[in-house]
Amino acid sequence: MVIRSVNLETVCGITSRLPDNDRPEVAFAGKSNVGKSSLINALMNRKSYARISATPGKTQTINFYNINDEIYLVDLPGYGYAKVSEKEKEQWGKLVERYLHGSSWLKAVFLLIDIRHAPSENDRMMYEWILDQGFQPILILTKLDKLKRSQVQKQIKIVKDGLRLVPGTKVIPFSSVTKQGRDEIWEAAESFL
């Protein structure tokens, strides 16, 4: 996709009303330190539009990025971050659930997993939960540049086995450093336009 305009249009917190958008939305879910902001910046061809932080768990809102007045990239709060109270985690969970149930324009959920590690219990729960909400998650395996090329297929298999992936699930290895996988992610997102 050629990016002509990017606009952070809506930021939804725990008490906010969800926006009444009229264009397709694709959401990005993942653990707090998986590189979601870096991915979204890479997709938008921006250096630091989505806030990147050294402290995981910074995204505590649902952020709606309007791209070219054609599609929304939706950044969901990261999960599994230890330094957040249980009450806060529960509220984020309710916010995300409200969004997944409440948006009639949500077309796909991309689940980000760090390619270097086996999926955590939180990753497995999120994957199952997205399936339960009626979506077939598209997997993005982040931090590809941190692996040797010879390790990639082995790590992809570890992630697939760890999540017990539904056959036919799309898996896209991605690096925010080299931008490898960016075009495939856009291709998947644009298929919903």
C-alpha positions, 0 to 999 in steps of 0.5 A: 500500500502506498501511504498517502495519509496517516491520522491517529483518529481515535484513542479509546480508554477504559471508559471511552465509547468505541468510535463509529467508523465506516471503514474496514479495521484490522487489529493488532494484538500481542504481548507488551514487549512483542514490538507492536508499535514498531510494526505499526510504525513500519506499516505506516512508513513512520519513525515514531508515530505509534509510541515506542517505549523502553517500558513494556505495557505503555499502550493502555488504550485502543488506538485507531490509525486512519490510513489514506481514509481507506482502512484503520490499523487498530493498536490493542493494549499489550497483554501479559505485562507483570507490572500492571495491577490485576484490576488494570489487566482485567479492565484492559481485557474488558475493553478489548473484548468490548471492541472485538464484540462491538466493532462491525467493521473489524475484519481481521485480528493479527496476533504478534508473537516473538519468533525467538520464543515458544508461545507463552501461556498468555499467547495461547490464551489470546490465540484461543480467545481470538478464535472464540470471538469468531476470527481466524487470527493472522500470525505475525512473528516479530523480531525476525532480524534477531535470528540467524536465517538457519534458525527461522523454520525451526522457530516457526515450527515451535510457534505453530506447535506451541499454539496448536495452530488451526490448519491454513493459518497465515504466518508472516515472519516480520522484522521492523529493522529490515521491513521483511514481511511488511508487504505480506502484512499489507497484502493480508490487510488490503484483502479486506478492503 
